[in-house]
Amino acid sequence: MTRTRKAEIRRAAYAYAARELDAIRDWETSERHWPDEDEREEFETQVSRIVAELESKAQPTTTPAPAAG
């Protein structure tokens, strides 16, 4: 398997994980009874940070073109 293909698979896995975690966050914040509003906000903040990191890892990286000459 080529490095490019491995990178594609890794990015797809990060994207999938981000989508799943985002869905869990949405469900937890809408369906769960949160007795403490600060706890709910902390949960949302932490999960949002993790989702953003996963989404950034899911983005394709650009490699600089080799210098001509």
HTML snippet that shows the backbone in 3Dmol.js (N, CA, C, O; Angstrom):
<script src="https://3Dmol.org/build/3Dmol-min.js"></script>
<div id="view" style="width:600px;height:400px;position:relative"></div>
<script>
const pdb = `
ATOM      1  N   MET A   1       0.851  -1.160   0.000  1.00  0.00           N
ATOM      2  CA  MET A   1       0.000   0.000   0.000  1.00  0.00           C
ATOM      3  C   MET A   1       0.908   1.238   0.000  1.00  0.00           C
ATOM      4  O   MET A   1       1.891   1.307   0.738  1.00  0.00           O
ATOM      5  N   THR A   2       0.563   2.176  -0.819  1.00  0.00           N
ATOM      6  CA  THR A   2       1.392   3.371  -0.946  1.00  0.00           C
ATOM      7  C   THR A   2       1.164   4.326   0.229  1.00  0.00           C
ATOM      8  O   THR A   2       0.164   4.238   0.941  1.00  0.00           O
ATOM      9  N   ARG A   3       2.108   5.227   0.405  1.00  0.00           N
ATOM     10  CA  ARG A   3       1.980   6.230   1.463  1.00  0.00           C
ATOM     11  C   ARG A   3       0.764   7.119   1.223  1.00  0.00           C
ATOM     12  O   ARG A   3       0.078   7.528   2.160  1.00  0.00           O
ATOM     13  N   THR A   4       0.512   7.408  -0.052  1.00  0.00           N
ATOM     14  CA  THR A   4      -0.627   8.247  -0.402  1.00  0.00           C
ATOM     15  C   THR A   4      -1.929   7.571   0.011  1.00  0.00           C
ATOM     16  O   THR A   4      -2.816   8.205   0.583  1.00  0.00           O
ATOM     17  N   ARG A   5      -2.033   6.292  -0.282  1.00  0.00           N
ATOM     18  CA  ARG A   5      -3.252   5.549   0.057  1.00  0.00           C
ATOM     19  C   ARG A   5      -3.419   5.462   1.574  1.00  0.00           C
ATOM     20  O   ARG A   5      -4.529   5.608   2.085  1.00  0.00           O
ATOM     21  N   LYS A   6      -2.334   5.229   2.285  1.00  0.00           N
ATOM     22  CA  LYS A   6      -2.402   5.179   3.746  1.00  0.00           C
ATOM     23  C   LYS A   6      -2.877   6.519   4.298  1.00  0.00           C
ATOM     24  O   LYS A   6      -3.680   6.560   5.231  1.00  0.00           O
ATOM     25  N   ALA A   7      -2.390   7.600   3.730  1.00  0.00           N
ATOM     26  CA  ALA A   7      -2.800   8.937   4.172  1.00  0.00           C
ATOM     27  C   ALA A   7      -4.284   9.164   3.889  1.00  0.00           C
ATOM     28  O   ALA A   7      -4.987   9.754   4.710  1.00  0.00           O
ATOM     29  N   GLU A   8      -4.764   8.701   2.736  1.00  0.00           N
ATOM     30  CA  GLU A   8      -6.185   8.834   2.399  1.00  0.00           C
ATOM     31  C   GLU A   8      -7.049   8.075   3.404  1.00  0.00           C
ATOM     32  O   GLU A   8      -8.079   8.578   3.853  1.00  0.00           O
ATOM     33  N   ILE A   9      -6.626   6.876   3.748  1.00  0.00           N
ATOM     34  CA  ILE A   9      -7.373   6.059   4.708  1.00  0.00           C
ATOM     35  C   ILE A   9      -7.368   6.726   6.082  1.00  0.00           C
ATOM     36  O   ILE A   9      -8.394   6.764   6.761  1.00  0.00           O
ATOM     37  N   ARG A  10      -6.231   7.243   6.483  1.00  0.00           N
ATOM     38  CA  ARG A  10      -6.120   7.913   7.772  1.00  0.00           C
ATOM     39  C   ARG A  10      -7.029   9.150   7.822  1.00  0.00           C
ATOM     40  O   ARG A  10      -7.720   9.375   8.816  1.00  0.00           O
ATOM     41  N   ARG A  11      -7.026   9.943   6.756  1.00  0.00           N
ATOM     42  CA  ARG A  11      -7.886  11.130   6.709  1.00  0.00           C
ATOM     43  C   ARG A  11      -9.365  10.736   6.762  1.00  0.00           C
ATOM     44  O   ARG A  11     -10.163  11.390   7.433  1.00  0.00           O
ATOM     45  N   ALA A  12      -9.721   9.668   6.055  1.00  0.00           N
ATOM     46  CA  ALA A  12     -11.112   9.197   6.077  1.00  0.00           C
ATOM     47  C   ALA A  12     -11.505   8.740   7.485  1.00  0.00           C
ATOM     48  O   ALA A  12     -12.631   8.978   7.923  1.00  0.00           O
ATOM     49  N   ALA A  13     -10.597   8.096   8.182  1.00  0.00           N
ATOM     50  CA  ALA A  13     -10.867   7.646   9.544  1.00  0.00           C
ATOM     51  C   ALA A  13     -11.057   8.841  10.482  1.00  0.00           C
ATOM     52  O   ALA A  13     -11.953   8.833  11.325  1.00  0.00           O
ATOM     53  N   TYR A  14     -10.224   9.857  10.336  1.00  0.00           N
ATOM     54  CA  TYR A  14     -10.383  11.066  11.154  1.00  0.00           C
ATOM     55  C   TYR A  14     -11.718  11.743  10.864  1.00  0.00           C
ATOM     56  O   TYR A  14     -12.407  12.183  11.785  1.00  0.00           O
ATOM     57  N   ALA A  15     -12.083  11.829   9.592  1.00  0.00           N
ATOM     58  CA  ALA A  15     -13.348  12.458   9.218  1.00  0.00           C
ATOM     59  C   ALA A  15     -14.529  11.679   9.795  1.00  0.00           C
ATOM     60  O   ALA A  15     -15.480  12.273  10.302  1.00  0.00           O
ATOM     61  N   TYR A  16     -14.469  10.354   9.716  1.00  0.00           N
ATOM     62  CA  TYR A  16     -15.529   9.510  10.258  1.00  0.00           C
ATOM     63  C   TYR A  16     -15.635   9.695  11.774  1.00  0.00           C
ATOM     64  O   TYR A  16     -16.734   9.839  12.310  1.00  0.00           O
ATOM     65  N   ALA A  17     -14.499   9.691  12.456  1.00  0.00           N
ATOM     66  CA  ALA A  17     -14.494   9.866  13.903  1.00  0.00           C
ATOM     67  C   ALA A  17     -15.071  11.225  14.290  1.00  0.00           C
ATOM     68  O   ALA A  17     -15.814  11.330  15.266  1.00  0.00           O
ATOM     69  N   ALA A  18     -14.733  12.258  13.533  1.00  0.00           N
ATOM     70  CA  ALA A  18     -15.250  13.595  13.813  1.00  0.00           C
ATOM     71  C   ALA A  18     -16.773  13.624  13.657  1.00  0.00           C
ATOM     72  O   ALA A  18     -17.473  14.191  14.496  1.00  0.00           O
ATOM     73  N   ARG A  19     -17.280  13.018  12.592  1.00  0.00           N
ATOM     74  CA  ARG A  19     -18.732  12.999  12.372  1.00  0.00           C
ATOM     75  C   ARG A  19     -19.453  12.240  13.489  1.00  0.00           C
ATOM     76  O   ARG A  19     -20.486  12.688  13.988  1.00  0.00           O
ATOM     77  N   GLU A  20     -18.903  11.095  13.875  1.00  0.00           N
ATOM     78  CA  GLU A  20     -19.536  10.295  14.917  1.00  0.00           C
ATOM     79  C   GLU A  20     -19.523  11.010  16.262  1.00  0.00           C
ATOM     80  O   GLU A  20     -20.528  11.014  16.972  1.00  0.00           O
ATOM     81  N   LEU A  21     -18.401  11.610  16.613  1.00  0.00           N
ATOM     82  CA  LEU A  21     -18.303  12.324  17.873  1.00  0.00           C
ATOM     83  C   LEU A  21     -19.218  13.550  17.877  1.00  0.00           C
ATOM     84  O   LEU A  21     -19.805  13.884  18.906  1.00  0.00           O
ATOM     85  N   ASP A  22     -19.337  14.211  16.744  1.00  0.00           N
ATOM     86  CA  ASP A  22     -20.236  15.352  16.623  1.00  0.00           C
ATOM     87  C   ASP A  22     -21.684  14.913  16.852  1.00  0.00           C
ATOM     88  O   ASP A  22     -22.451  15.610  17.515  1.00  0.00           O
ATOM     89  N   ALA A  23     -22.048  13.769  16.307  1.00  0.00           N
ATOM     90  CA  ALA A  23     -23.404  13.248  16.494  1.00  0.00           C
ATOM     91  C   ALA A  23     -23.648  12.891  17.963  1.00  0.00           C
ATOM     92  O   ALA A  23     -24.735  13.128  18.490  1.00  0.00           O
ATOM     93  N   ILE A  24     -22.645  12.328  18.611  1.00  0.00           N
ATOM     94  CA  ILE A  24     -22.775  12.000  20.031  1.00  0.00           C
ATOM     95  C   ILE A  24     -22.959  13.275  20.845  1.00  0.00           C
ATOM     96  O   ILE A  24     -23.802  13.330  21.741  1.00  0.00           O
ATOM     97  N   ARG A  25     -22.167  14.299  20.532  1.00  0.00           N
ATOM     98  CA  ARG A  25     -22.305  15.571  21.246  1.00  0.00           C
ATOM     99  C   ARG A  25     -23.711  16.128  21.077  1.00  0.00           C
ATOM    100  O   ARG A  25     -24.329  16.561  22.049  1.00  0.00           O
ATOM    101  N   ASP A  26     -24.217  16.117  19.852  1.00  0.00           N
ATOM    102  CA  ASP A  26     -25.559  16.636  19.601  1.00  0.00           C
ATOM    103  C   ASP A  26     -26.613  15.858  20.389  1.00  0.00           C
ATOM    104  O   ASP A  26     -27.518  16.450  20.976  1.00  0.00           O
ATOM    105  N   TRP A  27     -26.493  14.539  20.398  1.00  0.00           N
ATOM    106  CA  TRP A  27     -27.457  13.714  21.118  1.00  0.00           C
ATOM    107  C   TRP A  27     -27.361  13.976  22.612  1.00  0.00           C
ATOM    108  O   TRP A  27     -28.379  14.183  23.273  1.00  0.00           O
ATOM    109  N   GLU A  28     -26.151  13.969  23.148  1.00  0.00           N
ATOM    110  CA  GLU A  28     -25.960  14.172  24.585  1.00  0.00           C
ATOM    111  C   GLU A  28     -26.501  15.521  25.047  1.00  0.00           C
ATOM    112  O   GLU A  28     -27.139  15.611  26.096  1.00  0.00           O
ATOM    113  N   THR A  29     -26.250  16.558  24.274  1.00  0.00           N
ATOM    114  CA  THR A  29     -26.692  17.883  24.703  1.00  0.00           C
ATOM    115  C   THR A  29     -28.193  18.077  24.538  1.00  0.00           C
ATOM    116  O   THR A  29     -28.782  18.907  25.231  1.00  0.00           O
ATOM    117  N   SER A  30     -28.824  17.331  23.636  1.00  0.00           N
ATOM    118  CA  SER A  30     -30.266  17.513  23.445  1.00  0.00           C
ATOM    119  C   SER A  30     -31.101  16.517  24.248  1.00  0.00           C
ATOM    120  O   SER A  30     -32.209  16.850  24.668  1.00  0.00           O
ATOM    121  N   GLU A  31     -30.601  15.318  24.468  1.00  0.00           N
ATOM    122  CA  GLU A  31     -31.406  14.276  25.099  1.00  0.00           C
ATOM    123  C   GLU A  31     -31.103  14.071  26.588  1.00  0.00           C
ATOM    124  O   GLU A  31     -31.979  13.671  27.355  1.00  0.00           O
ATOM    125  N   ARG A  32     -29.904  14.338  26.977  1.00  0.00           N
ATOM    126  CA  ARG A  32     -29.508  14.084  28.364  1.00  0.00           C
ATOM    127  C   ARG A  32     -29.985  15.222  29.265  1.00  0.00           C
ATOM    128  O   ARG A  32     -29.959  16.391  28.882  1.00  0.00           O
ATOM    129  N   HIS A  33     -30.410  14.862  30.444  1.00  0.00           N
ATOM    130  CA  HIS A  33     -30.783  15.887  31.431  1.00  0.00           C
ATOM    131  C   HIS A  33     -29.504  16.341  32.143  1.00  0.00           C
ATOM    132  O   HIS A  33     -28.834  15.547  32.804  1.00  0.00           O
ATOM    133  N   TRP A  34     -29.185  17.605  32.001  1.00  0.00           N
ATOM    134  CA  TRP A  34     -27.986  18.164  32.614  1.00  0.00           C
ATOM    135  C   TRP A  34     -28.400  18.976  33.838  1.00  0.00           C
ATOM    136  O   TRP A  34     -28.920  20.083  33.695  1.00  0.00           O
ATOM    137  N   PRO A  35     -28.179  18.444  35.033  1.00  0.00           N
ATOM    138  CA  PRO A  35     -28.561  19.202  36.226  1.00  0.00           C
ATOM    139  C   PRO A  35     -27.711  20.462  36.410  1.00  0.00           C
ATOM    140  O   PRO A  35     -28.144  21.423  37.045  1.00  0.00           O
ATOM    141  N   ASP A  36     -26.522  20.447  35.858  1.00  0.00           N
ATOM    142  CA  ASP A  36     -25.612  21.581  35.999  1.00  0.00           C
ATOM    143  C   ASP A  36     -25.285  22.132  34.615  1.00  0.00           C
ATOM    144  O   ASP A  36     -24.664  21.449  33.801  1.00  0.00           O
ATOM    145  N   GLU A  37     -25.699  23.358  34.354  1.00  0.00           N
ATOM    146  CA  GLU A  37     -25.466  23.988  33.048  1.00  0.00           C
ATOM    147  C   GLU A  37     -23.974  24.130  32.747  1.00  0.00           C
ATOM    148  O   GLU A  37     -23.557  23.982  31.598  1.00  0.00           O
ATOM    149  N   ASP A  38     -23.177  24.414  33.763  1.00  0.00           N
ATOM    150  CA  ASP A  38     -21.726  24.541  33.556  1.00  0.00           C
ATOM    151  C   ASP A  38     -21.111  23.221  33.098  1.00  0.00           C
ATOM    152  O   ASP A  38     -20.192  23.211  32.278  1.00  0.00           O
ATOM    153  N   GLU A  39     -21.613  22.117  33.621  1.00  0.00           N
ATOM    154  CA  GLU A  39     -21.116  20.793  33.222  1.00  0.00           C
ATOM    155  C   GLU A  39     -21.426  20.535  31.748  1.00  0.00           C
ATOM    156  O   GLU A  39     -20.588  20.026  31.005  1.00  0.00           O
ATOM    157  N   ARG A  40     -22.647  20.896  31.339  1.00  0.00           N
ATOM    158  CA  ARG A  40     -23.032  20.710  29.928  1.00  0.00           C
ATOM    159  C   ARG A  40     -22.151  21.563  29.014  1.00  0.00           C
ATOM    160  O   ARG A  40     -21.685  21.097  27.974  1.00  0.00           O
ATOM    161  N   GLU A  41     -21.933  22.803  29.411  1.00  0.00           N
ATOM    162  CA  GLU A  41     -21.093  23.685  28.599  1.00  0.00           C
ATOM    163  C   GLU A  41     -19.657  23.179  28.517  1.00  0.00           C
ATOM    164  O   GLU A  41     -19.032  23.258  27.459  1.00  0.00           O
ATOM    165  N   GLU A  42     -19.132  22.665  29.615  1.00  0.00           N
ATOM    166  CA  GLU A  42     -17.774  22.112  29.621  1.00  0.00           C
ATOM    167  C   GLU A  42     -17.691  20.896  28.690  1.00  0.00           C
ATOM    168  O   GLU A  42     -16.722  20.737  27.947  1.00  0.00           O
ATOM    169  N   PHE A  43     -18.722  20.041  28.741  1.00  0.00           N
ATOM    170  CA  PHE A  43     -18.776  18.878  27.862  1.00  0.00           C
ATOM    171  C   PHE A  43     -18.770  19.319  26.400  1.00  0.00           C
ATOM    172  O   PHE A  43     -17.999  18.802  25.592  1.00  0.00           O
ATOM    173  N   GLU A  44     -19.630  20.273  26.066  1.00  0.00           N
ATOM    174  CA  GLU A  44     -19.701  20.762  24.691  1.00  0.00           C
ATOM    175  C   GLU A  44     -18.372  21.361  24.239  1.00  0.00           C
ATOM    176  O   GLU A  44     -17.932  21.125  23.114  1.00  0.00           O
ATOM    177  N   THR A  45     -17.745  22.122  25.100  1.00  0.00           N
ATOM    178  CA  THR A  45     -16.469  22.760  24.768  1.00  0.00           C
ATOM    179  C   THR A  45     -15.393  21.718  24.489  1.00  0.00           C
ATOM    180  O   THR A  45     -14.675  21.804  23.493  1.00  0.00           O
ATOM    181  N   GLN A  46     -15.288  20.739  25.374  1.00  0.00           N
ATOM    182  CA  GLN A  46     -14.262  19.711  25.197  1.00  0.00           C
ATOM    183  C   GLN A  46     -14.494  18.885  23.936  1.00  0.00           C
ATOM    184  O   GLN A  46     -13.560  18.624  23.178  1.00  0.00           O
ATOM    185  N   VAL A  47     -15.734  18.478  23.715  1.00  0.00           N
ATOM    186  CA  VAL A  47     -16.029  17.671  22.535  1.00  0.00           C
ATOM    187  C   VAL A  47     -15.835  18.493  21.263  1.00  0.00           C
ATOM    188  O   VAL A  47     -15.330  17.978  20.265  1.00  0.00           O
ATOM    189  N   SER A  48     -16.226  19.747  21.291  1.00  0.00           N
ATOM    190  CA  SER A  48     -16.040  20.607  20.118  1.00  0.00           C
ATOM    191  C   SER A  48     -14.561  20.745  19.777  1.00  0.00           C
ATOM    192  O   SER A  48     -14.196  20.744  18.601  1.00  0.00           O
ATOM    193  N   ARG A  49     -13.721  20.860  20.773  1.00  0.00           N
ATOM    194  CA  ARG A  49     -12.280  20.964  20.550  1.00  0.00           C
ATOM    195  C   ARG A  49     -11.726  19.675  19.902  1.00  0.00           C
ATOM    196  O   ARG A  49     -10.915  19.727  18.978  1.00  0.00           O
ATOM    197  N   ILE A  50     -12.181  18.537  20.406  1.00  0.00           N
ATOM    198  CA  ILE A  50     -11.732  17.262  19.848  1.00  0.00           C
ATOM    199  C   ILE A  50     -12.210  17.109  18.411  1.00  0.00           C
ATOM    200  O   ILE A  50     -11.447  16.678  17.547  1.00  0.00           O
ATOM    201  N   VAL A  51     -13.466  17.459  18.147  1.00  0.00           N
ATOM    202  CA  VAL A  51     -14.016  17.376  16.784  1.00  0.00           C
ATOM    203  C   VAL A  51     -13.210  18.262  15.841  1.00  0.00           C
ATOM    204  O   VAL A  51     -12.887  17.847  14.728  1.00  0.00           O
ATOM    205  N   ALA A  52     -12.883  19.470  16.273  1.00  0.00           N
ATOM    206  CA  ALA A  52     -12.103  20.383  15.428  1.00  0.00           C
ATOM    207  C   ALA A  52     -10.724  19.800  15.124  1.00  0.00           C
ATOM    208  O   ALA A  52     -10.241  19.915  13.997  1.00  0.00           O
ATOM    209  N   GLU A  53     -10.090  19.181  16.111  1.00  0.00           N
ATOM    210  CA  GLU A  53      -8.782  18.555  15.876  1.00  0.00           C
ATOM    211  C   GLU A  53      -8.898  17.407  14.881  1.00  0.00           C
ATOM    212  O   GLU A  53      -8.067  17.272  13.983  1.00  0.00           O
ATOM    213  N   LEU A  54      -9.920  16.587  15.040  1.00  0.00           N
ATOM    214  CA  LEU A  54     -10.118  15.472  14.107  1.00  0.00           C
ATOM    215  C   LEU A  54     -10.389  15.985  12.694  1.00  0.00           C
ATOM    216  O   LEU A  54      -9.858  15.451  11.720  1.00  0.00           O
ATOM    217  N   GLU A  55     -11.210  17.013  12.593  1.00  0.00           N
ATOM    218  CA  GLU A  55     -11.513  17.569  11.275  1.00  0.00           C
ATOM    219  C   GLU A  55     -10.273  18.158  10.623  1.00  0.00           C
ATOM    220  O   GLU A  55     -10.102  18.046   9.409  1.00  0.00           O
ATOM    221  N   SER A  56      -9.413  18.779  11.404  1.00  0.00           N
ATOM    222  CA  SER A  56      -8.192  19.344  10.823  1.00  0.00           C
ATOM    223  C   SER A  56      -7.261  18.233  10.345  1.00  0.00           C
ATOM    224  O   SER A  56      -6.571  18.388   9.337  1.00  0.00           O
ATOM    225  N   LYS A  57      -7.243  17.117  11.063  1.00  0.00           N
ATOM    226  CA  LYS A  57      -6.413  15.989  10.633  1.00  0.00           C
ATOM    227  C   LYS A  57      -7.004  15.305   9.404  1.00  0.00           C
ATOM    228  O   LYS A  57      -6.287  14.630   8.665  1.00  0.00           O
ATOM    229  N   ALA A  58      -8.293  15.472   9.184  1.00  0.00           N
ATOM    230  CA  ALA A  58      -8.950  14.852   8.035  1.00  0.00           C
ATOM    231  C   ALA A  58      -8.699  15.623   6.752  1.00  0.00           C
ATOM    232  O   ALA A  58      -8.947  15.107   5.663  1.00  0.00           O
ATOM    233  N   GLN A  59      -8.210  16.853   6.865  1.00  0.00           N
ATOM    234  CA  GLN A  59      -7.949  17.667   5.683  1.00  0.00           C
ATOM    235  C   GLN A  59      -6.686  17.177   4.975  1.00  0.00           C
ATOM    236  O   GLN A  59      -5.694  16.853   5.628  1.00  0.00           O
ATOM    237  N   PRO A  60      -6.720  17.125   3.664  1.00  0.00           N
ATOM    238  CA  PRO A  60      -5.518  16.705   2.939  1.00  0.00           C
ATOM    239  C   PRO A  60      -4.397  17.725   3.127  1.00  0.00           C
ATOM    240  O   PRO A  60      -4.616  18.936   3.134  1.00  0.00           O
ATOM    241  N   THR A  61      -3.228  17.202   3.273  1.00  0.00           N
ATOM    242  CA  THR A  61      -2.075  18.092   3.402  1.00  0.00           C
ATOM    243  C   THR A  61      -1.529  18.368   2.015  1.00  0.00           C
ATOM    244  O   THR A  61      -1.577  17.511   1.132  1.00  0.00           O
ATOM    245  N   THR A  62      -1.022  19.543   1.838  1.00  0.00           N
ATOM    246  CA  THR A  62      -0.432  19.874   0.553  1.00  0.00           C
ATOM    247  C   THR A  62       1.077  19.836   0.722  1.00  0.00           C
ATOM    248  O   THR A  62       1.639  20.386   1.669  1.00  0.00           O
ATOM    249  N   THR A  63       1.690  19.189  -0.199  1.00  0.00           N
ATOM    250  CA  THR A  63       3.152  19.127  -0.173  1.00  0.00           C
ATOM    251  C   THR A  63       3.673  20.127  -1.188  1.00  0.00           C
ATOM    252  O   THR A  63       3.125  20.254  -2.282  1.00  0.00           O
ATOM    253  N   PRO A  64       4.724  20.831  -0.828  1.00  0.00           N
ATOM    254  CA  PRO A  64       5.260  21.813  -1.776  1.00  0.00           C
ATOM    255  C   PRO A  64       5.797  21.109  -3.021  1.00  0.00           C
ATOM    256  O   PRO A  64       6.370  20.021  -2.950  1.00  0.00           O
ATOM    257  N   ALA A  65       5.596  21.752  -4.135  1.00  0.00           N
ATOM    258  CA  ALA A  65       6.093  21.212  -5.407  1.00  0.00           C
ATOM    259  C   ALA A  65       7.611  21.302  -5.415  1.00  0.00           C
ATOM    260  O   ALA A  65       8.185  22.253  -4.886  1.00  0.00           O
ATOM    261  N   PRO A  66       8.261  20.312  -6.015  1.00  0.00           N
ATOM    262  CA  PRO A  66       9.713  20.370  -6.071  1.00  0.00           C
ATOM    263  C   PRO A  66      10.179  21.597  -6.876  1.00  0.00           C
ATOM    264  O   PRO A  66       9.554  22.003  -7.856  1.00  0.00           O
ATOM    265  N   ALA A  67      11.265  22.147  -6.432  1.00  0.00           N
ATOM    266  CA  ALA A  67      11.809  23.333  -7.101  1.00  0.00           C
ATOM    267  C   ALA A  67      12.331  22.949  -8.493  1.00  0.00           C
ATOM    268  O   ALA A  67      13.001  21.933  -8.675  1.00  0.00           O
ATOM    269  N   ALA A  68      12.002  23.784  -9.440  1.00  0.00           N
ATOM    270  CA  ALA A  68      12.458  23.530 -10.820  1.00  0.00           C
ATOM    271  C   ALA A  68      13.923  23.949 -10.946  1.00  0.00           C
ATOM    272  O   ALA A  68      14.350  24.963 -10.393  1.00  0.00           O
ATOM    273  N   GLY A  69      14.643  23.173 -11.656  1.00  0.00           N
ATOM    274  CA  GLY A  69      15.953  23.628 -12.020  1.00  0.00           C
ATOM    275  C   GLY A  69      17.053  22.855 -11.546  1.00  0.00           C
ATOM    276  O   GLY A  69      18.206  23.189 -11.821  1.00  0.00           O
TER     277      GLY A  69
END
`;
const viewer = $3Dmol.createViewer("view");
viewer.addModel(pdb, "pdb");
viewer.setStyle({}, {cartoon: {color: "spectrum"}});
viewer.zoomTo();
viewer.render();
</script>
